[in-house]
Amino acid sequence: MNWIILIAAGLCEVAFTYCLGRAKGIEGTEWWTWMGAFASFYVLSAVLLAKATETLPLGTAYPVWTGIGAAGAVIVGIFIFRETATFWRLFFLTTLIASVIGLKALS
């Protein structure tokens, strides 16, 4: 169950980076709305991470959490914000995902 909570925490991290990307370049009420969503997902992500680390080792949970967030942010950047998908960017994304899977397999 705590692995599911950890994955949810990582997805909340992806959500807050999405909100941050949407807030870029806008002003007024819309900016405050996206930043409010950013703050909400940020807090929820941290709370879920703390809950997951009650039984999972911190040395595994934290890298998995950041790995999900980092990989998700790159994927969101490529598919939603139209960032470039170069060979090296995809190569290092793949190594990041492989590292997260390796940490999960060893714990």
C-alpha positions as CSV (number, residue, x, y, z in Angstrom):
1,M,0.0,0.0,0.0
2,N,2.8,2.4,0.8
3,W,4.3,2.0,-2.7
4,I,0.9,3.1,-4.1
5,I,1.0,6.2,-1.8
6,L,4.6,6.8,-2.9
7,I,3.6,6.7,-6.6
8,A,0.7,9.0,-5.9
9,A,3.2,11.4,-4.2
10,G,5.4,11.3,-7.3
11,L,2.4,12.0,-9.5
12,C,1.5,15.0,-7.3
13,E,5.0,16.2,-8.0
14,V,4.4,15.9,-11.7
15,A,1.1,17.8,-11.2
16,F,2.8,20.7,-9.4
17,T,5.4,21.0,-12.1
18,Y,2.6,21.1,-14.7
19,C,0.8,23.9,-12.8
20,L,4.1,25.8,-12.6
21,G,4.5,25.5,-16.4
22,R,0.9,26.7,-16.9
23,A,1.5,29.7,-14.7
24,K,4.5,30.8,-16.7
25,G,3.9,33.9,-18.7
26,I,0.4,34.7,-17.4
27,E,-0.9,37.2,-14.9
28,G,-3.7,38.1,-12.7
29,T,-6.4,35.7,-11.4
30,E,-5.3,32.9,-13.8
31,W,-1.8,33.1,-12.4
32,W,-3.1,32.9,-8.8
33,T,-5.3,29.9,-9.7
34,W,-2.4,28.0,-11.2
35,M,-0.1,28.9,-8.3
36,G,-2.8,27.8,-5.8
37,A,-3.0,24.5,-7.5
38,F,0.8,24.3,-7.5
39,A,0.9,24.9,-3.7
40,S,-1.8,22.3,-3.1
41,F,-0.1,19.6,-5.1
42,Y,3.2,20.5,-3.5
43,V,1.8,20.1,0.0
44,L,-0.1,16.9,-0.9
45,S,3.0,15.4,-2.5
46,A,5.1,16.1,0.6
47,V,2.4,14.7,2.9
48,L,2.1,11.5,0.9
49,L,5.8,11.1,0.8
50,A,5.9,11.4,4.6
51,K,3.2,8.8,4.9
52,A,5.0,6.4,2.6
53,T,8.2,6.7,4.5
54,E,6.5,5.5,7.7
55,T,7.3,1.9,6.4
56,L,9.5,2.4,3.3
57,P,13.2,3.2,3.8
58,L,13.8,6.9,3.2
59,G,16.9,6.1,1.1
60,T,14.6,4.3,-1.3
61,A,11.4,6.3,-1.1
62,Y,13.0,9.8,-1.7
63,P,14.9,8.9,-4.9
64,V,11.8,7.1,-6.2
65,W,9.7,10.1,-5.4
66,T,12.1,12.5,-7.1
67,G,12.6,10.1,-10.0
68,I,8.9,9.9,-10.7
69,G,8.7,13.7,-10.5
70,A,11.7,14.3,-12.7
71,A,10.7,11.8,-15.3
72,G,7.1,13.0,-15.3
73,A,8.2,16.6,-15.6
74,V,10.3,15.7,-18.7
75,I,7.5,13.8,-20.2
76,V,5.0,16.6,-19.5
77,G,7.5,19.1,-20.9
78,I,7.9,17.1,-24.1
79,F,4.2,16.2,-24.8
80,I,2.4,19.2,-23.3
81,F,4.8,22.1,-23.4
82,R,6.4,21.0,-26.7
83,E,10.0,20.9,-25.4
84,T,12.6,19.2,-27.5
85,A,13.0,15.5,-27.3
86,T,16.7,15.0,-28.2
87,F,18.5,11.7,-28.2
88,W,20.5,12.6,-25.1
89,R,17.5,13.9,-23.2
90,L,15.6,10.6,-23.8
91,F,18.7,8.6,-23.1
92,F,19.1,10.1,-19.6
93,L,15.4,9.9,-19.0
94,T,15.6,6.2,-19.7
95,T,18.6,5.8,-17.3
96,L,16.7,7.7,-14.6
97,I,13.7,5.4,-15.0
98,A,15.9,2.3,-14.9
99,S,17.6,3.6,-11.7
100,V,14.2,4.1,-10.0
101,I,13.2,0.5,-11.1
102,G,16.5,-0.8,-9.7
103,L,15.9,0.9,-6.4
104,K,12.4,-0.6,-6.2
105,A,13.7,-4.0,-7.1
106,L,16.4,-3.9,-4.3
107,S,14.1,-2.8,-1.5
